[in-house]
């Protein structure tokens, strides 16, 4: 499996699903929170 980070910059905001538990990684900078959550939860979400 390749571990290539995927940015969601081309996905409409309303189509992005972030589980509630991701709020613990911060809400100010959503992209940084995405990377932090993927680092913790692994390839299931990354």
mmCIF entry with sequence, helices, sheets and N, C-alpha, C, O atoms, coordinates in Angstrom:
data_MODEL
# 
_entry.id   MODEL 
# 
_entity.id                         1 
_entity.type                       polymer 
_entity.pdbx_number_of_molecules   1 
# 
_entity_poly.entity_id                      1 
_entity_poly.type                           'polypeptide(L)' 
_entity_poly.nstd_linkage                   no 
_entity_poly.nstd_monomer                   no 
_entity_poly.pdbx_seq_one_letter_code       
;(UNK)(UNK)(UNK)(UNK)(UNK)(UNK)(UNK)(UNK)(UNK)(UNK)(UNK)(UNK)(UNK)(UNK)(UNK)(UNK)
(UNK)(UNK)(UNK)(UNK)(UNK)(UNK)(UNK)(UNK)(UNK)(UNK)(UNK)(UNK)(UNK)(UNK)(UNK)(UNK)
(UNK)(UNK)(UNK)(UNK)(UNK)(UNK)(UNK)(UNK)(UNK)(UNK)(UNK)(UNK)(UNK)(UNK)
;
_entity_poly.pdbx_seq_one_letter_code_can   XXXXXXXXXXXXXXXXXXXXXXXXXXXXXXXXXXXXXXXXXXXXXX 
_entity_poly.pdbx_strand_id                 A 
# 
loop_
_entity_poly_seq.entity_id 
_entity_poly_seq.num 
_entity_poly_seq.mon_id 
_entity_poly_seq.hetero 
1 1  UNK n 
1 2  UNK n 
1 3  UNK n 
1 4  UNK n 
1 5  UNK n 
1 6  UNK n 
1 7  UNK n 
1 8  UNK n 
1 9  UNK n 
1 10 UNK n 
1 11 UNK n 
1 12 UNK n 
1 13 UNK n 
1 14 UNK n 
1 15 UNK n 
1 16 UNK n 
1 17 UNK n 
1 18 UNK n 
1 19 UNK n 
1 20 UNK n 
1 21 UNK n 
1 22 UNK n 
1 23 UNK n 
1 24 UNK n 
1 25 UNK n 
1 26 UNK n 
1 27 UNK n 
1 28 UNK n 
1 29 UNK n 
1 30 UNK n 
1 31 UNK n 
1 32 UNK n 
1 33 UNK n 
1 34 UNK n 
1 35 UNK n 
1 36 UNK n 
1 37 UNK n 
1 38 UNK n 
1 39 UNK n 
1 40 UNK n 
1 41 UNK n 
1 42 UNK n 
1 43 UNK n 
1 44 UNK n 
1 45 UNK n 
1 46 UNK n 
# 
_struct_asym.id          A 
_struct_asym.entity_id   1 
# 
loop_
_struct_conf.conf_type_id 
_struct_conf.id 
_struct_conf.pdbx_PDB_helix_id 
_struct_conf.beg_label_comp_id 
_struct_conf.beg_label_asym_id 
_struct_conf.beg_label_seq_id 
_struct_conf.pdbx_beg_PDB_ins_code 
_struct_conf.end_label_comp_id 
_struct_conf.end_label_asym_id 
_struct_conf.end_label_seq_id 
_struct_conf.pdbx_end_PDB_ins_code 
_struct_conf.beg_auth_comp_id 
_struct_conf.beg_auth_asym_id 
_struct_conf.beg_auth_seq_id 
_struct_conf.end_auth_comp_id 
_struct_conf.end_auth_asym_id 
_struct_conf.end_auth_seq_id 
_struct_conf.pdbx_PDB_helix_class 
_struct_conf.details 
_struct_conf.pdbx_PDB_helix_length 
HELX_P HELX_P1 AA1 UNK A 13 ? UNK A 15 ? UNK A 13 UNK A 15 5 ? 3  
HELX_P HELX_P2 AA2 UNK A 20 ? UNK A 25 ? UNK A 20 UNK A 25 5 ? 6  
HELX_P HELX_P3 AA3 UNK A 30 ? UNK A 41 ? UNK A 30 UNK A 41 1 ? 12 
HELX_P HELX_P4 AA4 UNK A 42 ? UNK A 44 ? UNK A 42 UNK A 44 5 ? 3  
# 
_struct_conf_type.id          HELX_P 
_struct_conf_type.criteria    ? 
_struct_conf_type.reference   ? 
# 
loop_
_atom_site.group_PDB 
_atom_site.id 
_atom_site.type_symbol 
_atom_site.label_atom_id 
_atom_site.label_alt_id 
_atom_site.label_comp_id 
_atom_site.label_asym_id 
_atom_site.label_entity_id 
_atom_site.label_seq_id 
_atom_site.pdbx_PDB_ins_code 
_atom_site.Cartn_x 
_atom_site.Cartn_y 
_atom_site.Cartn_z 
_atom_site.occupancy 
_atom_site.B_iso_or_equiv 
_atom_site.pdbx_formal_charge 
_atom_site.auth_seq_id 
_atom_site.auth_comp_id 
_atom_site.auth_asym_id 
_atom_site.auth_atom_id 
_atom_site.pdbx_PDB_model_num 
ATOM 1   N N  . UNK A 1 1  ? 0.841   -1.173 0.000  1.00 0.00 ? 1  UNK A N  1 
ATOM 2   C CA . UNK A 1 1  ? 0.000   0.000  0.000  1.00 0.00 ? 1  UNK A CA 1 
ATOM 3   C C  . UNK A 1 1  ? 0.891   1.243  0.000  1.00 0.00 ? 1  UNK A C  1 
ATOM 4   O O  . UNK A 1 1  ? 1.847   1.332  0.770  1.00 0.00 ? 1  UNK A O  1 
ATOM 5   N N  . UNK A 1 2  ? 0.575   2.170  -0.845 1.00 0.00 ? 2  UNK A N  1 
ATOM 6   C CA . UNK A 1 2  ? 1.302   3.432  -0.865 1.00 0.00 ? 2  UNK A CA 1 
ATOM 7   C C  . UNK A 1 2  ? 0.702   4.381  0.161  1.00 0.00 ? 2  UNK A C  1 
ATOM 8   O O  . UNK A 1 2  ? -0.517  4.444  0.316  1.00 0.00 ? 2  UNK A O  1 
ATOM 9   N N  . UNK A 1 3  ? 1.536   5.100  0.843  1.00 0.00 ? 3  UNK A N  1 
ATOM 10  C CA . UNK A 1 3  ? 1.056   6.073  1.821  1.00 0.00 ? 3  UNK A CA 1 
ATOM 11  C C  . UNK A 1 3  ? 1.204   7.472  1.221  1.00 0.00 ? 3  UNK A C  1 
ATOM 12  O O  . UNK A 1 3  ? 2.136   8.210  1.541  1.00 0.00 ? 3  UNK A O  1 
ATOM 13  N N  . UNK A 1 4  ? 0.281   7.807  0.363  1.00 0.00 ? 4  UNK A N  1 
ATOM 14  C CA . UNK A 1 4  ? 0.299   9.103  -0.313 1.00 0.00 ? 4  UNK A CA 1 
ATOM 15  C C  . UNK A 1 4  ? -0.774  9.981  0.325  1.00 0.00 ? 4  UNK A C  1 
ATOM 16  O O  . UNK A 1 4  ? -1.951  9.620  0.303  1.00 0.00 ? 4  UNK A O  1 
ATOM 17  N N  . UNK A 1 5  ? -0.392  11.131 0.894  1.00 0.00 ? 5  UNK A N  1 
ATOM 18  C CA . UNK A 1 5  ? -1.406  11.999 1.493  1.00 0.00 ? 5  UNK A CA 1 
ATOM 19  C C  . UNK A 1 5  ? -2.355  12.537 0.416  1.00 0.00 ? 5  UNK A C  1 
ATOM 20  O O  . UNK A 1 5  ? -1.927  12.931 -0.669 1.00 0.00 ? 5  UNK A O  1 
ATOM 21  N N  . UNK A 1 6  ? -3.611  12.545 0.733  1.00 0.00 ? 6  UNK A N  1 
ATOM 22  C CA . UNK A 1 6  ? -4.615  13.038 -0.207 1.00 0.00 ? 6  UNK A CA 1 
ATOM 23  C C  . UNK A 1 6  ? -5.224  14.312 0.361  1.00 0.00 ? 6  UNK A C  1 
ATOM 24  O O  . UNK A 1 6  ? -5.764  14.314 1.467  1.00 0.00 ? 6  UNK A O  1 
ATOM 25  N N  . UNK A 1 7  ? -5.135  15.378 -0.393 1.00 0.00 ? 7  UNK A N  1 
ATOM 26  C CA . UNK A 1 7  ? -5.761  16.636 0.002  1.00 0.00 ? 7  UNK A CA 1 
ATOM 27  C C  . UNK A 1 7  ? -7.170  16.682 -0.553 1.00 0.00 ? 7  UNK A C  1 
ATOM 28  O O  . UNK A 1 7  ? -7.432  16.175 -1.644 1.00 0.00 ? 7  UNK A O  1 
ATOM 29  N N  . UNK A 1 8  ? -8.061  17.278 0.183  1.00 0.00 ? 8  UNK A N  1 
ATOM 30  C CA . UNK A 1 8  ? -9.456  17.340 -0.245 1.00 0.00 ? 8  UNK A CA 1 
ATOM 31  C C  . UNK A 1 8  ? -9.813  18.732 -0.759 1.00 0.00 ? 8  UNK A C  1 
ATOM 32  O O  . UNK A 1 8  ? -10.951 19.178 -0.614 1.00 0.00 ? 8  UNK A O  1 
ATOM 33  N N  . UNK A 1 9  ? -8.839  19.417 -1.360 1.00 0.00 ? 9  UNK A N  1 
ATOM 34  C CA . UNK A 1 9  ? -9.076  20.778 -1.812 1.00 0.00 ? 9  UNK A CA 1 
ATOM 35  C C  . UNK A 1 9  ? -10.053 20.861 -2.987 1.00 0.00 ? 9  UNK A C  1 
ATOM 36  O O  . UNK A 1 9  ? -10.630 21.921 -3.229 1.00 0.00 ? 9  UNK A O  1 
ATOM 37  N N  . UNK A 1 10 ? -10.243 19.775 -3.713 1.00 0.00 ? 10 UNK A N  1 
ATOM 38  C CA . UNK A 1 10 ? -11.147 19.822 -4.860 1.00 0.00 ? 10 UNK A CA 1 
ATOM 39  C C  . UNK A 1 10 ? -12.494 19.165 -4.571 1.00 0.00 ? 10 UNK A C  1 
ATOM 40  O O  . UNK A 1 10 ? -13.287 18.946 -5.486 1.00 0.00 ? 10 UNK A O  1 
ATOM 41  N N  . UNK A 1 11 ? -12.754 18.849 -3.297 1.00 0.00 ? 11 UNK A N  1 
ATOM 42  C CA . UNK A 1 11 ? -14.027 18.254 -2.895 1.00 0.00 ? 11 UNK A CA 1 
ATOM 43  C C  . UNK A 1 11 ? -14.879 19.347 -2.257 1.00 0.00 ? 11 UNK A C  1 
ATOM 44  O O  . UNK A 1 11 ? -14.390 20.060 -1.382 1.00 0.00 ? 11 UNK A O  1 
ATOM 45  N N  . UNK A 1 12 ? -16.121 19.499 -2.662 1.00 0.00 ? 12 UNK A N  1 
ATOM 46  C CA . UNK A 1 12 ? -16.972 20.521 -2.048 1.00 0.00 ? 12 UNK A CA 1 
ATOM 47  C C  . UNK A 1 12 ? -17.069 20.316 -0.535 1.00 0.00 ? 12 UNK A C  1 
ATOM 48  O O  . UNK A 1 12 ? -17.163 19.186 -0.056 1.00 0.00 ? 12 UNK A O  1 
ATOM 49  N N  . UNK A 1 13 ? -17.044 21.404 0.195  1.00 0.00 ? 13 UNK A N  1 
ATOM 50  C CA . UNK A 1 13 ? -17.042 21.370 1.665  1.00 0.00 ? 13 UNK A CA 1 
ATOM 51  C C  . UNK A 1 13 ? -18.180 20.512 2.230  1.00 0.00 ? 13 UNK A C  1 
ATOM 52  O O  . UNK A 1 13 ? -17.982 19.788 3.206  1.00 0.00 ? 13 UNK A O  1 
ATOM 53  N N  . UNK A 1 14 ? -19.349 20.589 1.633  1.00 0.00 ? 14 UNK A N  1 
ATOM 54  C CA . UNK A 1 14 ? -20.502 19.838 2.142  1.00 0.00 ? 14 UNK A CA 1 
ATOM 55  C C  . UNK A 1 14 ? -20.401 18.331 1.877  1.00 0.00 ? 14 UNK A C  1 
ATOM 56  O O  . UNK A 1 14 ? -21.160 17.554 2.456  1.00 0.00 ? 14 UNK A O  1 
ATOM 57  N N  . UNK A 1 15 ? -19.486 17.917 1.020  1.00 0.00 ? 15 UNK A N  1 
ATOM 58  C CA . UNK A 1 15 ? -19.303 16.488 0.715  1.00 0.00 ? 15 UNK A CA 1 
ATOM 59  C C  . UNK A 1 15 ? -18.209 15.822 1.555  1.00 0.00 ? 15 UNK A C  1 
ATOM 60  O O  . UNK A 1 15 ? -17.989 14.616 1.442  1.00 0.00 ? 15 UNK A O  1 
ATOM 61  N N  . UNK A 1 16 ? -17.529 16.597 2.389  1.00 0.00 ? 16 UNK A N  1 
ATOM 62  C CA . UNK A 1 16 ? -16.454 16.046 3.211  1.00 0.00 ? 16 UNK A CA 1 
ATOM 63  C C  . UNK A 1 16 ? -17.040 15.587 4.538  1.00 0.00 ? 16 UNK A C  1 
ATOM 64  O O  . UNK A 1 16 ? -17.673 16.361 5.254  1.00 0.00 ? 16 UNK A O  1 
ATOM 65  N N  . UNK A 1 17 ? -16.818 14.316 4.853  1.00 0.00 ? 17 UNK A N  1 
ATOM 66  C CA . UNK A 1 17 ? -17.270 13.767 6.134  1.00 0.00 ? 17 UNK A CA 1 
ATOM 67  C C  . UNK A 1 17 ? -16.078 13.620 7.057  1.00 0.00 ? 17 UNK A C  1 
ATOM 68  O O  . UNK A 1 17 ? -15.106 12.937 6.736  1.00 0.00 ? 17 UNK A O  1 
ATOM 69  N N  . UNK A 1 18 ? -16.165 14.269 8.204  1.00 0.00 ? 18 UNK A N  1 
ATOM 70  C CA . UNK A 1 18 ? -15.146 14.120 9.234  1.00 0.00 ? 18 UNK A CA 1 
ATOM 71  C C  . UNK A 1 18 ? -15.845 13.587 10.485 1.00 0.00 ? 18 UNK A C  1 
ATOM 72  O O  . UNK A 1 18 ? -16.748 14.235 11.015 1.00 0.00 ? 18 UNK A O  1 
ATOM 73  N N  . UNK A 1 19 ? -15.430 12.405 10.959 1.00 0.00 ? 19 UNK A N  1 
ATOM 74  C CA . UNK A 1 19 ? -16.045 11.854 12.175 1.00 0.00 ? 19 UNK A CA 1 
ATOM 75  C C  . UNK A 1 19 ? -15.938 12.829 13.346 1.00 0.00 ? 19 UNK A C  1 
ATOM 76  O O  . UNK A 1 19 ? -14.996 13.618 13.419 1.00 0.00 ? 19 UNK A O  1 
ATOM 77  N N  . UNK A 1 20 ? -16.891 12.772 14.246 1.00 0.00 ? 20 UNK A N  1 
ATOM 78  C CA . UNK A 1 20 ? -16.917 13.673 15.398 1.00 0.00 ? 20 UNK A CA 1 
ATOM 79  C C  . UNK A 1 20 ? -15.625 13.600 16.221 1.00 0.00 ? 20 UNK A C  1 
ATOM 80  O O  . UNK A 1 20 ? -15.167 14.610 16.755 1.00 0.00 ? 20 UNK A O  1 
ATOM 81  N N  . UNK A 1 21 ? -15.051 12.416 16.319 1.00 0.00 ? 21 UNK A N  1 
ATOM 82  C CA . UNK A 1 21 ? -13.833 12.252 17.130 1.00 0.00 ? 21 UNK A CA 1 
ATOM 83  C C  . UNK A 1 21 ? -12.651 13.046 16.569 1.00 0.00 ? 21 UNK A C  1 
ATOM 84  O O  . UNK A 1 21 ? -11.673 13.278 17.281 1.00 0.00 ? 21 UNK A O  1 
ATOM 85  N N  . UNK A 1 22 ? -12.728 13.465 15.305 1.00 0.00 ? 22 UNK A N  1 
ATOM 86  C CA . UNK A 1 22 ? -11.637 14.250 14.724 1.00 0.00 ? 22 UNK A CA 1 
ATOM 87  C C  . UNK A 1 22 ? -11.568 15.642 15.325 1.00 0.00 ? 22 UNK A C  1 
ATOM 88  O O  . UNK A 1 22 ? -10.543 16.310 15.190 1.00 0.00 ? 22 UNK A O  1 
ATOM 89  N N  . UNK A 1 23 ? -12.627 16.102 15.984 1.00 0.00 ? 23 UNK A N  1 
ATOM 90  C CA . UNK A 1 23 ? -12.611 17.425 16.602 1.00 0.00 ? 23 UNK A CA 1 
ATOM 91  C C  . UNK A 1 23 ? -11.530 17.519 17.673 1.00 0.00 ? 23 UNK A C  1 
ATOM 92  O O  . UNK A 1 23 ? -11.060 18.613 17.984 1.00 0.00 ? 23 UNK A O  1 
ATOM 93  N N  . UNK A 1 24 ? -11.135 16.386 18.235 1.00 0.00 ? 24 UNK A N  1 
ATOM 94  C CA . UNK A 1 24 ? -10.081 16.409 19.253 1.00 0.00 ? 24 UNK A CA 1 
ATOM 95  C C  . UNK A 1 24 ? -8.724  16.785 18.660 1.00 0.00 ? 24 UNK A C  1 
ATOM 96  O O  . UNK A 1 24 ? -7.791  17.090 19.402 1.00 0.00 ? 24 UNK A O  1 
ATOM 97  N N  . UNK A 1 25 ? -8.605  16.766 17.337 1.00 0.00 ? 25 UNK A N  1 
ATOM 98  C CA . UNK A 1 25 ? -7.366  17.158 16.674 1.00 0.00 ? 25 UNK A CA 1 
ATOM 99  C C  . UNK A 1 25 ? -7.371  18.630 16.281 1.00 0.00 ? 25 UNK A C  1 
ATOM 100 O O  . UNK A 1 25 ? -6.422  19.115 15.664 1.00 0.00 ? 25 UNK A O  1 
ATOM 101 N N  . UNK A 1 26 ? -8.432  19.335 16.634 1.00 0.00 ? 26 UNK A N  1 
ATOM 102 C CA . UNK A 1 26 ? -8.528  20.769 16.361 1.00 0.00 ? 26 UNK A CA 1 
ATOM 103 C C  . UNK A 1 26 ? -9.543  21.080 15.277 1.00 0.00 ? 26 UNK A C  1 
ATOM 104 O O  . UNK A 1 26 ? -9.803  20.263 14.394 1.00 0.00 ? 26 UNK A O  1 
ATOM 105 N N  . UNK A 1 27 ? -10.102 22.255 15.358 1.00 0.00 ? 27 UNK A N  1 
ATOM 106 C CA . UNK A 1 27 ? -11.091 22.688 14.368 1.00 0.00 ? 27 UNK A CA 1 
ATOM 107 C C  . UNK A 1 27 ? -10.672 23.974 13.653 1.00 0.00 ? 27 UNK A C  1 
ATOM 108 O O  . UNK A 1 27 ? -11.314 24.390 12.688 1.00 0.00 ? 27 UNK A O  1 
ATOM 109 N N  . UNK A 1 28 ? -9.606  24.594 14.125 1.00 0.00 ? 28 UNK A N  1 
ATOM 110 C CA . UNK A 1 28 ? -9.139  25.845 13.515 1.00 0.00 ? 28 UNK A CA 1 
ATOM 111 C C  . UNK A 1 28 ? -8.584  25.613 12.109 1.00 0.00 ? 28 UNK A C  1 
ATOM 112 O O  . UNK A 1 28 ? -8.921  26.339 11.174 1.00 0.00 ? 28 UNK A O  1 
ATOM 113 N N  . UNK A 1 29 ? -7.746  24.613 11.971 1.00 0.00 ? 29 UNK A N  1 
ATOM 114 C CA . UNK A 1 29 ? -7.117  24.294 10.690 1.00 0.00 ? 29 UNK A CA 1 
ATOM 115 C C  . UNK A 1 29 ? -7.520  22.865 10.313 1.00 0.00 ? 29 UNK A C  1 
ATOM 116 O O  . UNK A 1 29 ? -6.899  21.904 10.765 1.00 0.00 ? 29 UNK A O  1 
ATOM 117 N N  . UNK A 1 30 ? -8.547  22.731 9.497  1.00 0.00 ? 30 UNK A N  1 
ATOM 118 C CA . UNK A 1 30 ? -9.108  21.414 9.163  1.00 0.00 ? 30 UNK A CA 1 
ATOM 119 C C  . UNK A 1 30 ? -8.088  20.517 8.472  1.00 0.00 ? 30 UNK A C  1 
ATOM 120 O O  . UNK A 1 30 ? -8.059  19.313 8.729  1.00 0.00 ? 30 UNK A O  1 
ATOM 121 N N  . UNK A 1 31 ? -7.259  21.072 7.608  1.00 0.00 ? 31 UNK A N  1 
ATOM 122 C CA . UNK A 1 31 ? -6.275  20.247 6.896  1.00 0.00 ? 31 UNK A CA 1 
ATOM 123 C C  . UNK A 1 31 ? -5.250  19.661 7.860  1.00 0.00 ? 31 UNK A C  1 
ATOM 124 O O  . UNK A 1 31 ? -4.892  18.489 7.742  1.00 0.00 ? 31 UNK A O  1 
ATOM 125 N N  . UNK A 1 32 ? -4.773  20.457 8.810  1.00 0.00 ? 32 UNK A N  1 
ATOM 126 C CA . UNK A 1 32 ? -3.821  19.953 9.800  1.00 0.00 ? 32 UNK A CA 1 
ATOM 127 C C  . UNK A 1 32 ? -4.478  18.879 10.657 1.00 0.00 ? 32 UNK A C  1 
ATOM 128 O O  . UNK A 1 32 ? -3.843  17.881 10.998 1.00 0.00 ? 32 UNK A O  1 
ATOM 129 N N  . UNK A 1 33 ? -5.744  19.078 11.007 1.00 0.00 ? 33 UNK A N  1 
ATOM 130 C CA . UNK A 1 33 ? -6.477  18.075 11.792 1.00 0.00 ? 33 UNK A CA 1 
ATOM 131 C C  . UNK A 1 33 ? -6.632  16.782 10.998 1.00 0.00 ? 33 UNK A C  1 
ATOM 132 O O  . UNK A 1 33 ? -6.528  15.694 11.566 1.00 0.00 ? 33 UNK A O  1 
ATOM 133 N N  . UNK A 1 34 ? -6.876  16.886 9.702  1.00 0.00 ? 34 UNK A N  1 
ATOM 134 C CA . UNK A 1 34 ? -6.985  15.699 8.850  1.00 0.00 ? 34 UNK A CA 1 
ATOM 135 C C  . UNK A 1 34 ? -5.695  14.887 8.882  1.00 0.00 ? 34 UNK A C  1 
ATOM 136 O O  . UNK A 1 34 ? -5.727  13.669 9.057  1.00 0.00 ? 34 UNK A O  1 
ATOM 137 N N  . UNK A 1 35 ? -4.560  15.564 8.714  1.00 0.00 ? 35 UNK A N  1 
ATOM 138 C CA . UNK A 1 35 ? -3.275  14.868 8.722  1.00 0.00 ? 35 UNK A CA 1 
ATOM 139 C C  . UNK A 1 35 ? -3.006  14.231 10.086 1.00 0.00 ? 35 UNK A C  1 
ATOM 140 O O  . UNK A 1 35 ? -2.526  13.100 10.159 1.00 0.00 ? 35 UNK A O  1 
ATOM 141 N N  . UNK A 1 36 ? -3.315  14.956 11.166 1.00 0.00 ? 36 UNK A N  1 
ATOM 142 C CA . UNK A 1 36 ? -3.085  14.417 12.512 1.00 0.00 ? 36 UNK A CA 1 
ATOM 143 C C  . UNK A 1 36 ? -3.966  13.195 12.756 1.00 0.00 ? 36 UNK A C  1 
ATOM 144 O O  . UNK A 1 36 ? -3.495  12.194 13.296 1.00 0.00 ? 36 UNK A O  1 
ATOM 145 N N  . UNK A 1 37 ? -5.229  13.263 12.369 1.00 0.00 ? 37 UNK A N  1 
ATOM 146 C CA . UNK A 1 37 ? -6.144  12.142 12.572 1.00 0.00 ? 37 UNK A CA 1 
ATOM 147 C C  . UNK A 1 37 ? -5.707  10.936 11.749 1.00 0.00 ? 37 UNK A C  1 
ATOM 148 O O  . UNK A 1 37 ? -5.752  9.809  12.242 1.00 0.00 ? 37 UNK A O  1 
ATOM 149 N N  . UNK A 1 38 ? -5.293  11.147 10.529 1.00 0.00 ? 38 UNK A N  1 
ATOM 150 C CA . UNK A 1 38 ? -4.849  10.045 9.674  1.00 0.00 ? 38 UNK A CA 1 
ATOM 151 C C  . UNK A 1 38 ? -3.577  9.405  10.227 1.00 0.00 ? 38 UNK A C  1 
ATOM 152 O O  . UNK A 1 38 ? -3.380  8.196  10.111 1.00 0.00 ? 38 UNK A O  1 
ATOM 153 N N  . UNK A 1 39 ? -2.726  10.218 10.821 1.00 0.00 ? 39 UNK A N  1 
ATOM 154 C CA . UNK A 1 39 ? -1.501  9.682  11.430 1.00 0.00 ? 39 UNK A CA 1 
ATOM 155 C C  . UNK A 1 39 ? -1.844  8.766  12.599 1.00 0.00 ? 39 UNK A C  1 
ATOM 156 O O  . UNK A 1 39 ? -1.206  7.729  12.785 1.00 0.00 ? 39 UNK A O  1 
ATOM 157 N N  . UNK A 1 40 ? -2.858  9.147  13.394 1.00 0.00 ? 40 UNK A N  1 
ATOM 158 C CA . UNK A 1 40 ? -3.255  8.348  14.549 1.00 0.00 ? 40 UNK A CA 1 
ATOM 159 C C  . UNK A 1 40 ? -4.069  7.129  14.139 1.00 0.00 ? 40 UNK A C  1 
ATOM 160 O O  . UNK A 1 40 ? -3.803  6.022  14.607 1.00 0.00 ? 40 UNK A O  1 
ATOM 161 N N  . UNK A 1 41 ? -5.059  7.319  13.270 1.00 0.00 ? 41 UNK A N  1 
ATOM 162 C CA . UNK A 1 41 ? -5.967  6.231  12.907 1.00 0.00 ? 41 UNK A CA 1 
ATOM 163 C C  . UNK A 1 41 ? -5.435  5.344  11.798 1.00 0.00 ? 41 UNK A C  1 
ATOM 164 O O  . UNK A 1 41 ? -5.947  4.243  11.595 1.00 0.00 ? 41 UNK A O  1 
ATOM 165 N N  . UNK A 1 42 ? -4.434  5.790  11.084 1.00 0.00 ? 42 UNK A N  1 
ATOM 166 C CA . UNK A 1 42 ? -3.815  4.956  10.062 1.00 0.00 ? 42 UNK A CA 1 
ATOM 167 C C  . UNK A 1 42 ? -4.535  4.957  8.734  1.00 0.00 ? 42 UNK A C  1 
ATOM 168 O O  . UNK A 1 42 ? -5.377  5.820  8.484  1.00 0.00 ? 42 UNK A O  1 
ATOM 169 N N  . UNK A 1 43 ? -4.214  3.993  7.870  1.00 0.00 ? 43 UNK A N  1 
ATOM 170 C CA . UNK A 1 43 ? -4.700  3.977  6.493  1.00 0.00 ? 43 UNK A CA 1 
ATOM 171 C C  . UNK A 1 43 ? -6.204  3.753  6.349  1.00 0.00 ? 43 UNK A C  1 
ATOM 172 O O  . UNK A 1 43 ? -6.748  3.926  5.258  1.00 0.00 ? 43 UNK A O  1 
ATOM 173 N N  . UNK A 1 44 ? -6.885  3.371  7.433  1.00 0.00 ? 44 UNK A N  1 
ATOM 174 C CA . UNK A 1 44 ? -8.328  3.212  7.344  1.00 0.00 ? 44 UNK A CA 1 
ATOM 175 C C  . UNK A 1 44 ? -8.986  4.532  6.941  1.00 0.00 ? 44 UNK A C  1 
ATOM 176 O O  . UNK A 1 44 ? -9.926  4.542  6.146  1.00 0.00 ? 44 UNK A O  1 
ATOM 177 N N  . UNK A 1 45 ? -8.493  5.644  7.489  1.00 0.00 ? 45 UNK A N  1 
ATOM 178 C CA . UNK A 1 45 ? -9.048  6.953  7.174  1.00 0.00 ? 45 UNK A CA 1 
ATOM 179 C C  . UNK A 1 45 ? -8.130  7.759  6.271  1.00 0.00 ? 45 UNK A C  1 
ATOM 180 O O  . UNK A 1 45 ? -8.576  8.736  5.670  1.00 0.00 ? 45 UNK A O  1 
ATOM 181 N N  . UNK A 1 46 ? -6.877  7.389  6.157  1.00 0.00 ? 46 UNK A N  1 
ATOM 182 C CA . UNK A 1 46 ? -5.911  8.182  5.418  1.00 0.00 ? 46 UNK A CA 1 
ATOM 183 C C  . UNK A 1 46 ? -5.894  7.755  4.025  1.00 0.00 ? 46 UNK A C  1 
ATOM 184 O O  . UNK A 1 46 ? -5.139  8.303  3.221  1.00 0.00 ? 46 UNK A O  1 
# 
